[in-house]
Amino acid sequence: MKKVKTDVVIVGAGPTGLMAANQLNRYKIDYVCLEKQTHRSSFSKAMGIHARSMEMFDLSGFVEEFVARGYPGEGAKMYIGGEKESILGLYQIESRFPYMLVIPQTETEEILETNLEMNEGIVNRGEEVTALTVHDKGVNVTVNNDGEILEYDAEYVLACDGAHSKVRELMETGFVGEAEGKTFFLGDIQTSNLDPSMITGYINTRGATVFFPYADGKFRVVGLDLSIQGRPHKDELTLHELQQRVNYVTSTSIEIDSANWLTYFGTAHKQVENYQKDRVFFVGDAAHIHNPLGGQGMNLGLQDATNICWKLMTVLKGCADQAILRTYDQERRPIAKNIIQQTSRLLQFISLEGTRGKLRNNISRWLLSNSHLQHNIAETLSHIKYDYHATSSSQKLVDNKLPKKFIQPGARTPDVKFLLEETPDKRLYHLLRLYPFVCFVYMERQTEDIIAYVNSLVEELCTVYGDLITTFLVVKGGVPLIEGGKFKIIHDVFREVENKLTMNHGHTMLIRPDAHVAFHTSESDPLETIKRMNIFFKVKHQRGR
Ligand SMILES: Cc1cc2nc3c(=O)[nH]c(=O)nc-3n(C[C@H](O)[C@H](O)[C@H](O)COP(=O)(O)OP(=O)(O)OC[C@H]3O[C@@H](n4cnc5c(N)ncnc54)[C@H](O)[C@@H]3O)c2cc1C
């Protein structure tokens, strides 16, 4: 039997596995990505990519291809219980991507796999994982490739093998939750009766339907017809039946000219109780599933993959202790749990009929007319709102001298703009494409002690963490006279580092590869800062490894 040694085995090349492969490839970690299918699927379940996932693509250096190929859905035109439209806008969120990018999942997977191949990464297609054994130093993964048996010996395994995860079964890990007992209809259709510039939705006492425009005259329609619930489940849906469902729910004449994927589907919400078991991590649908309201499942998986991969990178490069890997579960599981609760409640809400349904319509219209609530809905849907501040790891890094108005550990860092080396509008996310961890020290006015602090911090960091962390001195105004500095200088000419990252004179901030704050401190003592770094990376030594 052929045996191969590697650092990480990724099981599954759906969107989650492909995102993970791209991350590990970018970090130059040795990995294999195993996919049982010989070709990519031609069916697209997910259609929407939200702002925070777009930001993850931006950090990874391939968002441009998504923007070029997708359609920016800036909001939805909603008909709630009548003919008067309400607008749900996404454009008010603070992100470079204030919209939901509508793009079929097949194209998302194609872009991710093509980018991987362009960077000399590959997916091992036709390799199905059939067995798995965890031992003290790693995991043995057995694969069947068209009758030939192979074995991979890996340090860690990422189970990205979807809702029916084989790895989850082999690891005897429960998937806790239940079916929701509702049947949705879905079709990829062609029609000329809908506005192609907006997502269009209907909610009323007969059910709910949403149309997502994704190509010339083509729409994805997903809906719930309350009059057919409770019947025995079937998958087959004909064009005639779809037209009936659409007519019934919308009460309008949206004529469907043709369709190329028609199906009924049921939904369930389930989650594993811990995203880590020994050296195996559950990522994407292998860790959580919920109904498709708000189009969030794939987005969660893309962000899960980004989160676990940089942590694996720090451990495999010898810069962090394995304990940092536990923060993957601490950070990602509560977010999916929250989305499971949200989408289940939303499903109950849109399923209300009769008087309660009419009340729901009035409440929803009022909610959508309130700009504060709209903003809140947009931030939640786009995943911009989620942070990791409440975890015990973030709490240990809080600087009690910094009041709450300053950005705290775990917060998402906005993509601030500044001037760096003659580039007038460099962005933080550009830096994070180049350097995994970025450390900013802020200097409002030139003071020798800050310059001495940065110089010795750079030296200490280099000794302890090699090239993992790149330090920048961020200056506000003027041209500092710095001789022999061991760091690059950023000019905060737009005042965005000061105002959006809330950095003041003498502050230090470590920013993670996924654009969250590792810590923010007002101290400017290199040994204290290194101590915080060691807490963050869960290492026990003080200096010199
Ligand atoms: C109707 C519908 C609409 C949806 N719309 C949206 C939306 O708009 N937005 C959104 O974010 N999400 C949406 N989702 C959810 C989204 O499709 C999933 O969350 C997403 O596909 C999960 O990706 P994944 O990579 O984790 O799993 P999968 O896509 O299931 O990929 C798993 C991969 O693992 C492979 N595999 C399985 N077992 C093995 C094995 N033993 N060995 C090797 N390979 C294996 C499979 O072949 C597959 O390629 C929707 C879902 C449905 C059903």
The ligand as an SDF file (V2000), in Angstrom:
LIG
                    3D

 53 58  0  0  0  0  0  0  0  0999 V2000
  -30.9450   24.7760   -1.5910 C   0  0  0  0  0  0  0  0  0  0  0  0
  -29.7780   25.3230   -0.8780 C   0  0  0  0  0  0  0  0  0  0  0  0
  -29.4530   26.6620   -1.0400 C   0  0  0  0  0  0  0  0  0  0  0  0
  -28.3520   27.1920   -0.3760 C   0  0  0  0  0  0  0  0  0  0  0  0
  -28.0490   28.5200   -0.5360 N   0  0  0  0  0  0  0  0  0  0  0  0
  -26.9940   29.0520    0.1220 C   0  0  0  0  0  0  0  0  0  0  0  0
  -26.6080   30.4240   -0.0470 C   0  0  0  0  0  0  0  0  0  0  0  0
  -27.1980   31.1840   -0.8160 O   0  0  0  0  0  0  0  0  0  0  0  0
  -25.5360   30.8930    0.6420 N   0  0  0  0  0  0  0  0  0  0  0  0
  -24.8280   30.0810    1.4730 C   0  0  0  0  0  0  0  0  0  0  0  0
  -23.8810   30.5680    2.0980 O   0  0  0  0  0  0  0  0  0  0  0  0
  -25.1330   28.7740    1.6190 N   0  0  0  0  0  0  0  0  0  0  0  0
  -26.1890   28.2330    0.9700 C   0  0  0  0  0  0  0  0  0  0  0  0
  -26.4780   26.9010    1.0970 N   0  0  0  0  0  0  0  0  0  0  0  0
  -25.5840   26.0340    1.8970 C   0  0  0  0  0  0  0  0  0  0  0  0
  -24.3190   25.6460    1.1090 C   0  0  0  0  0  0  0  0  0  0  0  0
  -24.6360   25.0690   -0.1130 O   0  0  0  0  0  0  0  0  0  0  0  0
  -23.4720   24.6950    1.9470 C   0  0  0  0  0  0  0  0  0  0  0  0
  -23.3060   25.2860    3.2120 O   0  0  0  0  0  0  0  0  0  0  0  0
  -22.0960   24.4420    1.3070 C   0  0  0  0  0  0  0  0  0  0  0  0
  -22.1890   23.6930    0.1390 O   0  0  0  0  0  0  0  0  0  0  0  0
  -21.2090   23.6780    2.2910 C   0  0  0  0  0  0  0  0  0  0  0  0
  -19.9440   23.5150    1.7330 O   0  0  0  0  0  0  0  0  0  0  0  0
  -18.9650   22.3780    2.2700 P   0  0  0  0  0  0  0  0  0  0  0  0
  -17.7430   22.4830    1.4340 O   0  0  0  0  0  0  0  0  0  0  0  0
  -18.8460   22.4980    3.7420 O   0  0  0  0  0  0  0  0  0  0  0  0
  -19.7260   21.0120    1.9870 O   0  0  0  0  0  0  0  0  0  0  0  0
  -20.1280   20.3780    0.5760 P   0  0  0  0  0  0  0  0  0  0  0  0
  -20.4710   21.4260   -0.4000 O   0  0  0  0  0  0  0  0  0  0  0  0
  -21.1530   19.3490    0.8730 O   0  0  0  0  0  0  0  0  0  0  0  0
  -18.7890   19.6760    0.0790 O   0  0  0  0  0  0  0  0  0  0  0  0
  -18.3010   18.4940    0.6750 C   0  0  0  0  0  0  0  0  0  0  0  0
  -17.3620   17.7990   -0.2960 C   0  0  0  0  0  0  0  0  0  0  0  0
  -16.7820   16.6650    0.3490 O   0  0  0  0  0  0  0  0  0  0  0  0
  -16.7530   15.5750   -0.5560 C   0  0  0  0  0  0  0  0  0  0  0  0
  -16.7280   14.3260    0.2300 N   0  0  0  0  0  0  0  0  0  0  0  0
  -17.7210   13.8240    1.0050 C   0  0  0  0  0  0  0  0  0  0  0  0
  -17.3220   12.6630    1.5840 N   0  0  0  0  0  0  0  0  0  0  0  0
  -16.0500   12.4400    1.1780 C   0  0  0  0  0  0  0  0  0  0  0  0
  -15.1050   11.3980    1.4400 C   0  0  0  0  0  0  0  0  0  0  0  0
  -15.4010   10.3680    2.2340 N   0  0  0  0  0  0  0  0  0  0  0  0
  -13.8880   11.4710    0.8550 N   0  0  0  0  0  0  0  0  0  0  0  0
  -13.5630   12.5230    0.0390 C   0  0  0  0  0  0  0  0  0  0  0  0
  -14.4440   13.5100   -0.2590 N   0  0  0  0  0  0  0  0  0  0  0  0
  -15.6620   13.4840    0.3160 C   0  0  0  0  0  0  0  0  0  0  0  0
  -18.0280   15.7590   -1.3660 C   0  0  0  0  0  0  0  0  0  0  0  0
  -17.9710   15.0720   -2.6050 O   0  0  0  0  0  0  0  0  0  0  0  0
  -18.0830   17.2710   -1.5310 C   0  0  0  0  0  0  0  0  0  0  0  0
  -17.4110   17.7070   -2.6910 O   0  0  0  0  0  0  0  0  0  0  0  0
  -27.5700   26.3510    0.4550 C   0  0  0  0  0  0  0  0  0  0  0  0
  -27.8930   24.9980    0.6060 C   0  0  0  0  0  0  0  0  0  0  0  0
  -28.9960   24.4920   -0.0450 C   0  0  0  0  0  0  0  0  0  0  0  0
  -29.3290   23.0310    0.1310 C   0  0  0  0  0  0  0  0  0  0  0  0
  1  2  1  0
  2  3  1  0
  2 52  2  0
  3  4  2  0
  4  5  1  0
  4 50  1  0
  5  6  2  0
  6  7  1  0
  6 13  1  0
  7  8  2  0
  7  9  1  0
  9 10  1  0
 10 11  2  0
 10 12  1  0
 12 13  2  0
 13 14  1  0
 14 15  1  0
 14 50  1  0
 15 16  1  0
 16 17  1  0
 16 18  1  0
 18 19  1  0
 18 20  1  0
 20 21  1  0
 20 22  1  0
 22 23  1  0
 23 24  1  0
 24 25  2  0
 24 26  1  0
 24 27  1  0
 27 28  1  0
 28 29  2  0
 28 30  1  0
 28 31  1  0
 31 32  1  0
 32 33  1  0
 33 34  1  0
 33 48  1  0
 34 35  1  0
 35 36  1  0
 35 46  1  0
 36 37  1  0
 36 45  1  0
 37 38  2  0
 38 39  1  0
 39 40  1  0
 39 45  2  0
 40 41  1  0
 40 42  2  0
 42 43  1  0
 43 44  2  0
 44 45  1  0
 46 47  1  0
 46 48  1  0
 48 49  1  0
 50 51  2  0
 51 52  1  0
 52 53  1  0
M  END
$$$$
